[in-house]
Amino acid sequence: MTTTLAALLIVHVLGGIIAIGMHNVVLMHLLKKAPNYVFVSRLAWSAFVLFILSWATSAYYYVTYYGSAVKPRILAGSLPFAHTFFMETKEHIFLVLPFLALSIALCTTYLRMNPDDDNLRKGTAFLTLVALVVGVVTAASGIIVSGSI
Amino acid sequence: MTLYESFIIMHVVGTVLGVGAATFAEIYYTRFNSDNILTDDERRTLAVTYTVLRTGLFLLVISGFAFLLYFRLTEHVGALTSPSFWAKMTIIGILVGNALLLQARIMPLAIGSAISLTSWYAALVLGVIGKTDATYGELFMYYALATLLVGVILRWIRTRLHAPTTI
């Protein structure tokens, strides 16, 4: 693996994990009666940017390296389901995450201007929970894929 | 100092802050709430303790994934499929889920605090013992039993320290 690809993999993993952590903090704040929406919306937009970064770096890594160098090794190894199930699931579920993150960021921006909209606060909290679960499942799938080489 | 050593230091610091803050959060809460009243000063002390705890969790997770990357890039991926690694990952997940449920007031405090305290110590123990012959199920059974035991002990301590409500 080249240094550039290694750097892209590092950005993909750490960017994704920090973004998931940010969604966790967003959710913790949205569960409060009167959240600080300025802080929450900044965090939600930062998470969106990090997901896009993680998405773009992983796309380059997947297209130029994973398919030709990693996938054949996994399929020939003792845990081929790491690719056939986990990677196949991960690469499709992960497509949803940046759009979920964008929706959360837009909702928190709206909440910043309309802090009394309690229904939207609850709805955004639920959406953030969905994004958090999808993020955790994606991260766990990534670990399984990495561990099966 | 190598990159690997700096990850170890970060991981140890995260664990120390997390386990220490979880312990003191429990001690402070039990002590402060013995009169059923939390003053502003006591709330501020608890808030600082929780901030330290979250900092510890952040360092632990980031350094944990830094290890993962290190193992992946150096092709030492055996650790990523070990039962103790997955037990530790599950326990960290439980810690985060428990914090969310406590924040949403869905989780009763007596159960939530027992889970939090046990989970931090379980993560510490699993990190120290490293590789083990125990299966994922066995590790989780020990964890569940420890949580139950800690819950009973905390309840006993709270009952002893709690001020009488009637005179």
Chai-1 contact restraints between the chains, C-beta under 6 A:
chainA,res_idxA,chainB,res_idxB,connection_type,confidence,min_distance_angstrom,max_distance_angstrom,comment,restraint_id
A,A6,B,L73,contact,1.0,0.0,6.0,A-B,restraint_1
A,I10,B,L69,contact,1.0,0.0,6.0,A-B,restraint_2
A,V13,B,F65,contact,1.0,0.0,6.0,A-B,restraint_3
A,V13,B,L69,contact,1.0,0.0,6.0,A-B,restraint_4
A,I17,B,F65,contact,1.0,0.0,6.0,A-B,restraint_5
A,M28,B,Q103,contact,1.0,0.0,6.0,A-B,restraint_6
A,L31,B,Q103,contact,1.0,0.0,6.0,A-B,restraint_7
A,L31,B,A104,contact,1.0,0.0,6.0,A-B,restraint_8
A,I143,B,L80,contact,1.0,0.0,6.0,A-B,restraint_9
A,S146,B,R72,contact,1.0,0.0,6.0,A-B,restraint_10
A,S146,B,L80,contact,1.0,0.0,6.0,A-B,restraint_11
A,G147,B,V77,contact,1.0,0.0,6.0,A-B,restraint_12
A,G147,B,L80,contact,1.0,0.0,6.0,A-B,restraint_13
A,G147,B,T81,contact,1.0,0.0,6.0,A-B,restraint_14
A,I149,B,V77,contact,1.0,0.0,6.0,A-B,restraint_15
